[in-house]
């Protein structure tokens, strides 16, 4: 992340291969206000809760069966 703006750098390795990179601008980061991200946050929490409930249902179903694999 120490690349100079306006200059080409690389090749830089990533899981997708090697890349030539040119930084065109550097802008300071900022934390958005809660009001700006509240909807997304609520949906993420609800989604995580649904996933956990589904995991629990599947675990309960698996526990109620004796599964054997015979060759």
N, CA, C and O atoms as a Tripos MOL2 file, in Angstrom:
@<TRIPOS>MOLECULE
protein
  284   283    71     0     0
PROTEIN
NO_CHARGES

@<TRIPOS>ATOM
      1 N           0.8130   -1.1830    0.0000 N.3       1 UNK1
      2 CA          0.0000    0.0000    0.0000 C.3       1 UNK1
      3 C           0.8660    1.2600    0.0000 C.2       1 UNK1
      4 O           0.3820    2.3750    0.1940 O.2       1 UNK1
      5 N           2.1300    1.0470   -0.2190 N.am      2 UNK2
      6 CA          3.0500    2.1860   -0.2460 C.3       2 UNK2
      7 C           3.3780    2.5810   -1.6830 C.2       2 UNK2
      8 O           4.4600    3.1060   -1.9430 O.2       2 UNK2
      9 N           2.4700    2.3390   -2.6110 N.am      3 UNK3
     10 CA          2.7180    2.6810   -4.0050 C.3       3 UNK3
     11 C           2.5010    4.1750   -4.2190 C.2       3 UNK3
     12 O           1.5830    4.7670   -3.6510 O.2       3 UNK3
     13 N           3.3450    4.7710   -5.0350 N.am      4 UNK4
     14 CA          3.2490    6.2060   -5.2960 C.3       4 UNK4
     15 C           2.1630    6.4890   -6.3350 C.2       4 UNK4
     16 O           2.0840    5.7940   -7.3480 O.2       4 UNK4
     17 N           1.3400    7.4880   -6.0980 N.am      5 UNK5
     18 CA          0.2990    7.8330   -7.0830 C.3       5 UNK5
     19 C           0.9180    8.2390   -8.4160 C.2       5 UNK5
     20 O           1.9320    8.9360   -8.4650 O.2       5 UNK5
     21 N           0.2850    7.7880   -9.4950 N.am      6 UNK6
     22 CA          0.7250    8.1500  -10.8300 C.3       6 UNK6
     23 C           1.7850    7.2500  -11.4200 C.2       6 UNK6
     24 O           2.1300    7.4130  -12.5900 O.2       6 UNK6
     25 N           2.3140    6.3120  -10.6690 N.am      7 UNK7
     26 CA          3.3660    5.4370  -11.1690 C.3       7 UNK7
     27 C           2.8570    4.0040  -11.2920 C.2       7 UNK7
     28 O           2.0300    3.5480  -10.5020 O.2       7 UNK7
     29 N           3.3700    3.3140  -12.2980 N.am      8 UNK8
     30 CA          3.0610    1.8910  -12.4680 C.3       8 UNK8
     31 C           3.9680    1.0860  -11.5520 C.2       8 UNK8
     32 O           5.1460    1.4080  -11.3950 O.2       8 UNK8
     33 N           3.4260    0.0500  -10.9530 N.am      9 UNK9
     34 CA          4.2030   -0.8390  -10.0930 C.3       9 UNK9
     35 C           3.8790   -2.2740  -10.4440 C.2       9 UNK9
     36 O           2.8050   -2.5660  -10.9700 O.2       9 UNK9
     37 N           4.7910   -3.1550  -10.1570 N.am     10 UNK10
     38 CA          4.5030   -4.5630  -10.3790 C.3      10 UNK10
     39 C           5.6240   -5.2430  -11.1070 C.2      10 UNK10
     40 O           6.6470   -4.6310  -11.4180 O.2      10 UNK10
     41 N           5.4320   -6.4900  -11.3730 N.am     11 UNK11
     42 CA          4.2000   -7.2460  -11.1470 C.3      11 UNK11
     43 C           3.9750   -7.5370   -9.6550 C.2      11 UNK11
     44 O           4.9150   -7.7720   -8.8950 O.2      11 UNK11
     45 N           2.6980   -7.5100   -9.2710 N.am     12 UNK12
     46 CA          2.2900   -7.7860   -7.8950 C.3      12 UNK12
     47 C           1.4770   -9.0750   -7.9180 C.2      12 UNK12
     48 O           0.5160   -9.2030   -8.6760 O.2      12 UNK12
     49 N           1.8770  -10.0310   -7.0730 N.am     13 UNK13
     50 CA          1.2070  -11.3410   -7.0530 C.3      13 UNK13
     51 C          -0.0810  -11.2710   -6.2320 C.2      13 UNK13
     52 O          -0.1530  -10.5850   -5.2130 O.2      13 UNK13
     53 N          -1.0930  -11.9980   -6.7050 N.am     14 UNK14
     54 CA         -2.3420  -12.1830   -5.9680 C.3      14 UNK14
     55 C          -2.8110  -13.6100   -6.2250 C.2      14 UNK14
     56 O          -2.2190  -14.3090   -7.0470 O.2      14 UNK14
     57 N          -3.8540  -14.0510   -5.5440 N.am     15 UNK15
     58 CA         -4.3750  -15.3950   -5.8270 C.3      15 UNK15
     59 C          -4.8630  -15.5550   -7.2680 C.2      15 UNK15
     60 O          -5.0620  -16.6760   -7.7340 O.2      15 UNK15
     61 N          -5.0550  -14.4370   -7.9730 N.am     16 UNK16
     62 CA         -5.5590  -14.4770   -9.3500 C.3      16 UNK16
     63 C          -4.4650  -14.3120  -10.3870 C.2      16 UNK16
     64 O          -4.7500  -14.2640  -11.5830 O.2      16 UNK16
     65 N          -3.2190  -14.2250   -9.9490 N.am     17 UNK17
     66 CA         -2.1150  -14.0970  -10.8960 C.3      17 UNK17
     67 C          -1.2310  -12.9090  -10.5550 C.2      17 UNK17
     68 O          -1.1760  -12.4740   -9.4050 O.2      17 UNK17
     69 N          -0.5390  -12.3890  -11.5600 N.am     18 UNK18
     70 CA          0.3430  -11.2430  -11.3910 C.3      18 UNK18
     71 C          -0.2710  -10.0480  -12.0850 C.2      18 UNK18
     72 O          -0.8940  -10.1800  -13.1390 O.2      18 UNK18
     73 N          -0.0930   -8.8730  -11.4880 N.am     19 UNK19
     74 CA         -0.7640   -7.6830  -11.9910 C.3      19 UNK19
     75 C           0.1850   -6.4920  -12.0130 C.2      19 UNK19
     76 O           1.0630   -6.3590  -11.1600 O.2      19 UNK19
     77 N          -0.0100   -5.6330  -13.0040 N.am     20 UNK20
     78 CA          0.6240   -4.3270  -13.0120 C.3      20 UNK20
     79 C          -0.3980   -3.3690  -12.4140 C.2      20 UNK20
     80 O          -1.5760   -3.4090  -12.7690 O.2      20 UNK20
     81 N           0.0510   -2.5130  -11.5100 N.am     21 UNK21
     82 CA         -0.8690   -1.6560  -10.7660 C.3      21 UNK21
     83 C          -0.4530   -0.2060  -10.9230 C.2      21 UNK21
     84 O           0.7300    0.1280  -10.8570 O.2      21 UNK21
     85 N          -1.4440    0.6510  -11.1310 N.am     22 UNK22
     86 CA         -1.2000    2.0960  -11.1690 C.3      22 UNK22
     87 C          -2.1840    2.7580  -10.2310 C.2      22 UNK22
     88 O          -3.3960    2.6520  -10.4170 O.2      22 UNK22
     89 N          -1.6720    3.4370   -9.2280 N.am     23 UNK23
     90 CA         -2.5040    4.1730   -8.2810 C.3      23 UNK23
     91 C          -2.7680    5.5460   -8.8950 C.2      23 UNK23
     92 O          -1.8360    6.2810   -9.2210 O.2      23 UNK23
     93 N          -4.0490    5.8800   -9.0460 N.am     24 UNK24
     94 CA         -4.3770    7.1800   -9.6390 C.3      24 UNK24
     95 C          -4.6570    8.2440   -8.5900 C.2      24 UNK24
     96 O          -4.4950    9.4330   -8.8640 O.2      24 UNK24
     97 N          -5.0750    7.8370   -7.3890 N.am     25 UNK25
     98 CA         -5.3500    8.8130   -6.3270 C.3      25 UNK25
     99 C          -5.3010    8.1090   -4.9830 C.2      25 UNK25
    100 O          -5.5550    6.9080   -4.8850 O.2      25 UNK25
    101 N          -4.9750    8.8640   -3.9610 N.am     26 UNK26
    102 CA         -4.9890    8.3600   -2.5880 C.3      26 UNK26
    103 C          -5.9510    9.2440   -1.8060 C.2      26 UNK26
    104 O          -5.7820   10.4620   -1.7380 O.2      26 UNK26
    105 N          -6.9620    8.6110   -1.2150 N.am     27 UNK27
    106 CA         -7.9460    9.3600   -0.4420 C.3      27 UNK27
    107 C          -7.9790    8.8040    0.9750 C.2      27 UNK27
    108 O          -7.9130    7.5890    1.1640 O.2      27 UNK27
    109 N          -8.0790    9.6750    1.9700 N.am     28 UNK28
    110 CA         -8.1320    9.1770    3.3470 C.3      28 UNK28
    111 C          -9.4280    8.4010    3.5920 C.2      28 UNK28
    112 O         -10.4780    8.7420    3.0480 O.2      28 UNK28
    113 N          -9.3410    7.3720    4.4030 N.am     29 UNK29
    114 CA        -10.5370    6.5880    4.7100 C.3      29 UNK29
    115 C         -11.3320    7.2880    5.7930 C.2      29 UNK29
    116 O         -10.8120    8.1180    6.5380 O.2      29 UNK29
    117 N         -12.6200    6.9290    5.8650 N.am     30 UNK30
    118 CA        -13.4570    7.4680    6.9210 C.3      30 UNK30
    119 C         -14.5080    6.4390    7.2950 C.2      30 UNK30
    120 O         -14.9160    5.6240    6.4670 O.2      30 UNK30
    121 N         -14.9370    6.4790    8.5270 N.am     31 UNK31
    122 CA        -15.9750    5.5760    9.0020 C.3      31 UNK31
    123 C         -17.3240    6.2390    8.7530 C.2      31 UNK31
    124 O         -17.5630    7.3470    9.2350 O.2      31 UNK31
    125 N         -18.2110    5.5790    8.0080 N.am     32 UNK32
    126 CA        -19.5100    6.1960    7.7470 C.3      32 UNK32
    127 C         -20.3510    6.2500    9.0160 C.2      32 UNK32
    128 O         -20.1650    5.4280    9.9140 O.2      32 UNK32
    129 N         -21.2700    7.2020    9.1010 N.am     33 UNK33
    130 CA        -22.1390    7.2600   10.2740 C.3      33 UNK33
    131 C         -23.0710    6.0500   10.3100 C.2      33 UNK33
    132 O         -23.4090    5.4870    9.2690 O.2      33 UNK33
    133 N         -23.4810    5.6580   11.5070 N.am     34 UNK34
    134 CA        -24.3450    4.4970   11.6740 C.3      34 UNK34
    135 C         -25.6120    4.6110   10.8320 C.2      34 UNK34
    136 O         -26.0570    3.6170   10.2590 O.2      34 UNK34
    137 N         -26.1860    5.7750   10.7490 N.am     35 UNK35
    138 CA        -27.4200    5.9620    9.9810 C.3      35 UNK35
    139 C         -27.2300    5.5630    8.5140 C.2      35 UNK35
    140 O         -28.1750    5.1130    7.8660 O.2      35 UNK35
    141 N         -26.0210    5.7260    7.9960 N.am     36 UNK36
    142 CA        -25.7570    5.4120    6.5950 C.3      36 UNK36
    143 C         -25.6420    3.9170    6.3420 C.2      36 UNK36
    144 O         -25.8450    3.4660    5.2150 O.2      36 UNK36
    145 N         -25.3210    3.1420    7.3740 N.am     37 UNK37
    146 CA        -25.1080    1.7020    7.1850 C.3      37 UNK37
    147 C         -26.0750    0.8430    7.9920 C.2      37 UNK37
    148 O         -25.9860   -0.3840    7.9620 O.2      37 UNK37
    149 N         -26.9910    1.4740    8.7070 N.am     38 UNK38
    150 CA        -27.9010    0.7540    9.6040 C.3      38 UNK38
    151 C         -28.6790   -0.3400    8.8730 C.2      38 UNK38
    152 O         -28.7500   -1.4660    9.3670 O.2      38 UNK38
    153 N         -29.2530   -0.0480    7.7290 N.am     39 UNK39
    154 CA        -30.0370   -1.0430    6.9910 C.3      39 UNK39
    155 C         -29.2210   -2.2690    6.6330 C.2      39 UNK39
    156 O         -29.6820   -3.3980    6.8030 O.2      39 UNK39
    157 N         -28.0200   -2.0560    6.1420 N.am     40 UNK40
    158 CA        -27.1480   -3.1670    5.7750 C.3      40 UNK40
    159 C         -26.7450   -3.9650    7.0070 C.2      40 UNK40
    160 O         -26.6870   -5.1940    6.9630 O.2      40 UNK40
    161 N         -26.4660   -3.2730    8.0990 N.am     41 UNK41
    162 CA        -26.0850   -3.9320    9.3370 C.3      41 UNK41
    163 C         -27.2210   -4.8080    9.8660 C.2      41 UNK41
    164 O         -26.9940   -5.9470   10.2720 O.2      41 UNK41
    165 N         -28.4370   -4.2750    9.8590 N.am     42 UNK42
    166 CA        -29.5970   -5.0390   10.3340 C.3      42 UNK42
    167 C         -29.7880   -6.2850    9.4780 C.2      42 UNK42
    168 O         -30.0230   -7.3690   10.0110 O.2      42 UNK42
    169 N         -29.6910   -6.1460    8.1610 N.am     43 UNK43
    170 CA        -29.8590   -7.2920    7.2680 C.3      43 UNK43
    171 C         -28.7580   -8.3210    7.4770 C.2      43 UNK43
    172 O         -29.0300   -9.5210    7.4400 O.2      43 UNK43
    173 N         -27.5170   -7.8800    7.6980 N.am     44 UNK44
    174 CA        -26.4130   -8.8080    7.9540 C.3      44 UNK44
    175 C         -26.6440   -9.6000    9.2400 C.2      44 UNK44
    176 O         -26.3830  -10.8020    9.2870 O.2      44 UNK44
    177 N         -27.1320   -8.9250   10.2820 N.am     45 UNK45
    178 CA        -27.4050   -9.6120   11.5430 C.3      45 UNK45
    179 C         -28.5300  -10.6160   11.3620 C.2      45 UNK45
    180 O         -28.4340  -11.7470   11.8380 O.2      45 UNK45
    181 N         -29.5940  -10.2150   10.6790 N.am     46 UNK46
    182 CA        -30.7120  -11.1380   10.4360 C.3      46 UNK46
    183 C         -30.2690  -12.3390    9.6160 C.2      46 UNK46
    184 O         -30.6730  -13.4680    9.8940 O.2      46 UNK46
    185 N         -29.4510  -12.1030    8.6190 N.am     47 UNK47
    186 CA        -28.9510  -13.1900    7.7840 C.3      47 UNK47
    187 C         -28.1040  -14.1590    8.6030 C.2      47 UNK47
    188 O         -28.2240  -15.3730    8.4420 O.2      47 UNK47
    189 N         -27.2600  -13.6400    9.4710 N.am     48 UNK48
    190 CA        -26.4290  -14.4980   10.3250 C.3      48 UNK48
    191 C         -27.3040  -15.3090   11.2830 C.2      48 UNK48
    192 O         -27.0270  -16.4800   11.5380 O.2      48 UNK48
    193 N         -28.3540  -14.6890   11.8100 N.am     49 UNK49
    194 CA        -29.2660  -15.4100   12.7050 C.3      49 UNK49
    195 C         -30.0020  -16.5230   11.9630 C.2      49 UNK49
    196 O         -30.1540  -17.6200   12.4990 O.2      49 UNK49
    197 N         -30.4610  -16.2560   10.7360 N.am     50 UNK50
    198 CA        -31.1290  -17.2880    9.9230 C.3      50 UNK50
    199 C         -30.1820  -18.4490    9.6490 C.2      50 UNK50
    200 O         -30.5730  -19.6120    9.7480 O.2      50 UNK50
    201 N         -28.9410  -18.1340    9.3050 N.am     51 UNK51
    202 CA        -27.9560  -19.1770    9.0150 C.3      51 UNK51
    203 C         -27.7080  -20.0330   10.2520 C.2      51 UNK51
    204 O         -27.5850  -21.2530   10.1450 O.2      51 UNK51
    205 N         -27.6330  -19.4110   11.4170 N.am     52 UNK52
    206 CA        -27.4070  -20.1640   12.6520 C.3      52 UNK52
    207 C         -28.6110  -21.0390   12.9800 C.2      52 UNK52
    208 O         -28.4440  -22.1890   13.3870 O.2      52 UNK52
    209 N         -29.8210  -20.5120   12.8100 N.am     53 UNK53
    210 CA        -31.0150  -21.3330   13.0620 C.3      53 UNK53
    211 C         -31.0530  -22.5230   12.1040 C.2      53 UNK53
    212 O         -31.3830  -23.6330   12.5210 O.2      53 UNK53
    213 N         -30.7290  -22.3170   10.8600 N.am     54 UNK54
    214 CA        -30.7130  -23.3950    9.8680 C.3      54 UNK54
    215 C         -29.6670  -24.4480   10.2360 C.2      54 UNK54
    216 O         -29.9200  -25.6460   10.1150 O.2      54 UNK54
    217 N         -28.4840  -23.9970   10.6890 N.am     55 UNK55
    218 CA        -27.4440  -24.9250   11.1240 C.3      55 UNK55
    219 C         -27.9440  -25.7710   12.2930 C.2      55 UNK55
    220 O         -27.6910  -26.9750   12.3460 O.2      55 UNK55
    221 N         -28.6490  -25.1420   13.2240 N.am     56 UNK56
    222 CA        -29.1790  -25.8710   14.3770 C.3      56 UNK56
    223 C         -30.2490  -26.8800   13.9600 C.2      56 UNK56
    224 O         -30.2840  -27.9930   14.4870 O.2      56 UNK56
    225 N         -31.1170  -26.5080   13.0240 N.am     57 UNK57
    226 CA        -32.1550  -27.4260   12.5370 C.3      57 UNK57
    227 C         -31.5070  -28.6400   11.8810 C.2      57 UNK57
    228 O         -31.9040  -29.7740   12.1480 O.2      57 UNK57
    229 N         -30.5190  -28.4120   11.0290 N.am     58 UNK58
    230 CA        -29.8520  -29.5190   10.3510 C.3      58 UNK58
    231 C         -29.1180  -30.4150   11.3420 C.2      58 UNK58
    232 O         -29.1350  -31.6380   11.2010 O.2      58 UNK58
    233 N         -28.4760  -29.8200   12.3420 N.am     59 UNK59
    234 CA        -27.7790  -30.6210   13.3650 C.3      59 UNK59
    235 C         -28.7830  -31.4750   14.1290 C.2      59 UNK59
    236 O         -28.5030  -32.6340   14.4370 O.2      59 UNK59
    237 N         -29.9400  -30.9190   14.4350 N.am     60 UNK60
    238 CA        -30.9760  -31.6610   15.1430 C.3      60 UNK60
    239 C         -31.4900  -32.8270   14.2960 C.2      60 UNK60
    240 O         -31.6890  -33.9310   14.8040 O.2      60 UNK60
    241 N         -31.7000  -32.5770   13.0130 N.am     61 UNK61
    242 CA        -32.1560  -33.6510   12.1270 C.3      61 UNK61
    243 C         -31.1050  -34.7550   12.0130 C.2      61 UNK61
    244 O         -31.4380  -35.9390   12.0580 O.2      61 UNK61
    245 N         -29.8400  -34.3700   11.8660 N.am     62 UNK62
    246 CA        -28.7800  -35.3700   11.7660 C.3      62 UNK62
    247 C         -28.7130  -36.2150   13.0270 C.2      62 UNK62
    248 O         -28.4680  -37.4190   12.9540 O.2      62 UNK62
    249 N         -28.9260  -35.5980   14.1820 N.am     63 UNK63
    250 CA        -28.8280  -36.3100   15.4430 C.3      63 UNK63
    251 C         -29.9740  -37.3260   15.6200 C.2      63 UNK63
    252 O         -29.8550  -38.2680   16.4040 O.2      63 UNK63
    253 N         -31.0540  -37.1320   14.9030 N.am     64 UNK64
    254 CA        -32.2150  -38.0320   15.0800 C.3      64 UNK64
    255 C         -32.1480  -39.2480   14.1540 C.2      64 UNK64
    256 O         -33.0490  -40.0870   14.1840 O.2      64 UNK64
    257 N         -31.1150  -39.3620   13.3420 N.am     65 UNK65
    258 CA        -30.9750  -40.4930   12.4330 C.3      65 UNK65
    259 C         -29.6640  -41.2200   12.6770 C.2      65 UNK65
    260 O         -28.6620  -40.6140   13.0560 O.2      65 UNK65
    261 N         -29.6870  -42.5280   12.4540 N.am     66 UNK66
    262 CA        -28.4720  -43.3100   12.4940 C.3      66 UNK66
    263 C         -28.0470  -43.5300   11.0480 C.2      66 UNK66
    264 O         -28.7010  -44.2590   10.3030 O.2      66 UNK66
    265 N         -26.9700  -42.9080   10.6680 N.am     67 UNK67
    266 CA        -26.5200  -42.9750    9.2840 C.3      67 UNK67
    267 C         -25.3470  -43.9420    9.1920 C.2      67 UNK67
    268 O         -24.3490  -43.8060    9.9000 O.2      67 UNK67
    269 N         -25.4920  -44.9260    8.2980 N.am     68 UNK68
    270 CA        -24.4200  -45.8920    8.0540 C.3      68 UNK68
    271 C         -24.1430  -45.9490    6.5670 C.2      68 UNK68
    272 O         -25.0700  -45.9360    5.7560 O.2      68 UNK68
    273 N         -22.8900  -46.0100    6.2110 N.am     69 UNK69
    274 CA        -22.4980  -46.1610    4.8240 C.3      69 UNK69
    275 C         -21.8610  -47.5240    4.6670 C.2      69 UNK69
    276 O         -20.8500  -47.8320    5.2990 O.2      69 UNK69
    277 N         -22.4600  -48.3320    3.8190 N.am     70 UNK70
    278 CA        -21.9430  -49.6810    3.5910 C.3      70 UNK70
    279 C         -21.4060  -49.7670    2.1740 C.2      70 UNK70
    280 O         -22.0040  -49.2510    1.2300 O.2      70 UNK70
    281 N         -20.2660  -50.4280    2.0460 N.am     71 UNK71
    282 CA        -19.6900  -50.5630    0.7080 C.3      71 UNK71
    283 C         -19.9570  -51.9090    0.0990 C.2      71 UNK71
    284 O         -19.5340  -52.1730   -1.0260 O.2      71 UNK71
@<TRIPOS>BOND
     1     1     2 1
     2     2     3 1
     3     3     4 2
     4     3     5 am
     5     5     6 1
     6     6     7 1
     7     7     8 2
     8     7     9 am
     9     9    10 1
    10    10    11 1
    11    11    12 2
    12    11    13 am
    13    13    14 1
    14    14    15 1
    15    15    16 2
    16    15    17 am
    17    17    18 1
    18    18    19 1
    19    19    20 2
    20    19    21 am
    21    21    22 1
    22    22    23 1
    23    23    24 2
    24    23    25 am
    25    25    26 1
    26    26    27 1
    27    27    28 2
    28    27    29 am
    29    29    30 1
    30    30    31 1
    31    31    32 2
    32    31    33 am
    33    33    34 1
    34    34    35 1
    35    35    36 2
    36    35    37 am
    37    37    38 1
    38    38    39 1
    39    39    40 2
    40    39    41 am
    41    41    42 1
    42    42    43 1
    43    43    44 2
    44    43    45 am
    45    45    46 1
    46    46    47 1
    47    47    48 2
    48    47    49 am
    49    49    50 1
    50    50    51 1
    51    51    52 2
    52    51    53 am
    53    53    54 1
    54    54    55 1
    55    55    56 2
    56    55    57 am
    57    57    58 1
    58    58    59 1
    59    59    60 2
    60    59    61 am
    61    61    62 1
    62    62    63 1
    63    63    64 2
    64    63    65 am
    65    65    66 1
    66    66    67 1
    67    67    68 2
    68    67    69 am
    69    69    70 1
    70    70    71 1
    71    71    72 2
    72    71    73 am
    73    73    74 1
    74    74    75 1
    75    75    76 2
    76    75    77 am
    77    77    78 1
    78    78    79 1
    79    79    80 2
    80    79    81 am
    81    81    82 1
    82    82    83 1
    83    83    84 2
    84    83    85 am
    85    85    86 1
    86    86    87 1
    87    87    88 2
    88    87    89 am
    89    89    90 1
    90    90    91 1
    91    91    92 2
    92    91    93 am
    93    93    94 1
    94    94    95 1
    95    95    96 2
    96    95    97 am
    97    97    98 1
    98    98    99 1
    99    99   100 2
   100    99   101 am
   101   101   102 1
   102   102   103 1
   103   103   104 2
   104   103   105 am
   105   105   106 1
   106   106   107 1
   107   107   108 2
   108   107   109 am
   109   109   110 1
   110   110   111 1
   111   111   112 2
   112   111   113 am
   113   113   114 1
   114   114   115 1
   115   115   116 2
   116   115   117 am
   117   117   118 1
   118   118   119 1
   119   119   120 2
   120   119   121 am
   121   121   122 1
   122   122   123 1
   123   123   124 2
   124   123   125 am
   125   125   126 1
   126   126   127 1
   127   127   128 2
   128   127   129 am
   129   129   130 1
   130   130   131 1
   131   131   132 2
   132   131   133 am
   133   133   134 1
   134   134   135 1
   135   135   136 2
   136   135   137 am
   137   137   138 1
   138   138   139 1
   139   139   140 2
   140   139   141 am
   141   141   142 1
   142   142   143 1
   143   143   144 2
   144   143   145 am
   145   145   146 1
   146   146   147 1
   147   147   148 2
   148   147   149 am
   149   149   150 1
   150   150   151 1
   151   151   152 2
   152   151   153 am
   153   153   154 1
   154   154   155 1
   155   155   156 2
   156   155   157 am
   157   157   158 1
   158   158   159 1
   159   159   160 2
   160   159   161 am
   161   161   162 1
   162   162   163 1
   163   163   164 2
   164   163   165 am
   165   165   166 1
   166   166   167 1
   167   167   168 2
   168   167   169 am
   169   169   170 1
   170   170   171 1
   171   171   172 2
   172   171   173 am
   173   173   174 1
   174   174   175 1
   175   175   176 2
   176   175   177 am
   177   177   178 1
   178   178   179 1
   179   179   180 2
   180   179   181 am
   181   181   182 1
   182   182   183 1
   183   183   184 2
   184   183   185 am
   185   185   186 1
   186   186   187 1
   187   187   188 2
   188   187   189 am
   189   189   190 1
   190   190   191 1
   191   191   192 2
   192   191   193 am
   193   193   194 1
   194   194   195 1
   195   195   196 2
   196   195   197 am
   197   197   198 1
   198   198   199 1
   199   199   200 2
   200   199   201 am
   201   201   202 1
   202   202   203 1
   203   203   204 2
   204   203   205 am
   205   205   206 1
   206   206   207 1
   207   207   208 2
   208   207   209 am
   209   209   210 1
   210   210   211 1
   211   211   212 2
   212   211   213 am
   213   213   214 1
   214   214   215 1
   215   215   216 2
   216   215   217 am
   217   217   218 1
   218   218   219 1
   219   219   220 2
   220   219   221 am
   221   221   222 1
   222   222   223 1
   223   223   224 2
   224   223   225 am
   225   225   226 1
   226   226   227 1
   227   227   228 2
   228   227   229 am
   229   229   230 1
   230   230   231 1
   231   231   232 2
   232   231   233 am
   233   233   234 1
   234   234   235 1
   235   235   236 2
   236   235   237 am
   237   237   238 1
   238   238   239 1
   239   239   240 2
   240   239   241 am
   241   241   242 1
   242   242   243 1
   243   243   244 2
   244   243   245 am
   245   245   246 1
   246   246   247 1
   247   247   248 2
   248   247   249 am
   249   249   250 1
   250   250   251 1
   251   251   252 2
   252   251   253 am
   253   253   254 1
   254   254   255 1
   255   255   256 2
   256   255   257 am
   257   257   258 1
   258   258   259 1
   259   259   260 2
   260   259   261 am
   261   261   262 1
   262   262   263 1
   263   263   264 2
   264   263   265 am
   265   265   266 1
   266   266   267 1
   267   267   268 2
   268   267   269 am
   269   269   270 1
   270   270   271 1
   271   271   272 2
   272   271   273 am
   273   273   274 1
   274   274   275 1
   275   275   276 2
   276   275   277 am
   277   277   278 1
   278   278   279 1
   279   279   280 2
   280   279   281 am
   281   281   282 1
   282   282   283 1
   283   283   284 2
@<TRIPOS>SUBSTRUCTURE
     1 UNK1         2 RESIDUE 1 A UNK
     2 UNK2         6 RESIDUE 1 A UNK
     3 UNK3        10 RESIDUE 1 A UNK
     4 UNK4        14 RESIDUE 1 A UNK
     5 UNK5        18 RESIDUE 1 A UNK
     6 UNK6        22 RESIDUE 1 A UNK
     7 UNK7        26 RESIDUE 1 A UNK
     8 UNK8        30 RESIDUE 1 A UNK
     9 UNK9        34 RESIDUE 1 A UNK
    10 UNK10       38 RESIDUE 1 A UNK
    11 UNK11       42 RESIDUE 1 A UNK
    12 UNK12       46 RESIDUE 1 A UNK
    13 UNK13       50 RESIDUE 1 A UNK
    14 UNK14       54 RESIDUE 1 A UNK
    15 UNK15       58 RESIDUE 1 A UNK
    16 UNK16       62 RESIDUE 1 A UNK
    17 UNK17       66 RESIDUE 1 A UNK
    18 UNK18       70 RESIDUE 1 A UNK
    19 UNK19       74 RESIDUE 1 A UNK
    20 UNK20       78 RESIDUE 1 A UNK
    21 UNK21       82 RESIDUE 1 A UNK
    22 UNK22       86 RESIDUE 1 A UNK
    23 UNK23       90 RESIDUE 1 A UNK
    24 UNK24       94 RESIDUE 1 A UNK
    25 UNK25       98 RESIDUE 1 A UNK
    26 UNK26      102 RESIDUE 1 A UNK
    27 UNK27      106 RESIDUE 1 A UNK
    28 UNK28      110 RESIDUE 1 A UNK
    29 UNK29      114 RESIDUE 1 A UNK
    30 UNK30      118 RESIDUE 1 A UNK
    31 UNK31      122 RESIDUE 1 A UNK
    32 UNK32      126 RESIDUE 1 A UNK
    33 UNK33      130 RESIDUE 1 A UNK
    34 UNK34      134 RESIDUE 1 A UNK
    35 UNK35      138 RESIDUE 1 A UNK
    36 UNK36      142 RESIDUE 1 A UNK
    37 UNK37      146 RESIDUE 1 A UNK
    38 UNK38      150 RESIDUE 1 A UNK
    39 UNK39      154 RESIDUE 1 A UNK
    40 UNK40      158 RESIDUE 1 A UNK
    41 UNK41      162 RESIDUE 1 A UNK
    42 UNK42      166 RESIDUE 1 A UNK
    43 UNK43      170 RESIDUE 1 A UNK
    44 UNK44      174 RESIDUE 1 A UNK
    45 UNK45      178 RESIDUE 1 A UNK
    46 UNK46      182 RESIDUE 1 A UNK
    47 UNK47      186 RESIDUE 1 A UNK
    48 UNK48      190 RESIDUE 1 A UNK
    49 UNK49      194 RESIDUE 1 A UNK
    50 UNK50      198 RESIDUE 1 A UNK
    51 UNK51      202 RESIDUE 1 A UNK
    52 UNK52      206 RESIDUE 1 A UNK
    53 UNK53      210 RESIDUE 1 A UNK
    54 UNK54      214 RESIDUE 1 A UNK
    55 UNK55      218 RESIDUE 1 A UNK
    56 UNK56      222 RESIDUE 1 A UNK
    57 UNK57      226 RESIDUE 1 A UNK
    58 UNK58      230 RESIDUE 1 A UNK
    59 UNK59      234 RESIDUE 1 A UNK
    60 UNK60      238 RESIDUE 1 A UNK
    61 UNK61      242 RESIDUE 1 A UNK
    62 UNK62      246 RESIDUE 1 A UNK
    63 UNK63      250 RESIDUE 1 A UNK
    64 UNK64      254 RESIDUE 1 A UNK
    65 UNK65      258 RESIDUE 1 A UNK
    66 UNK66      262 RESIDUE 1 A UNK
    67 UNK67      266 RESIDUE 1 A UNK
    68 UNK68      270 RESIDUE 1 A UNK
    69 UNK69      274 RESIDUE 1 A UNK
    70 UNK70      278 RESIDUE 1 A UNK
    71 UNK71      282 RESIDUE 1 A UNK
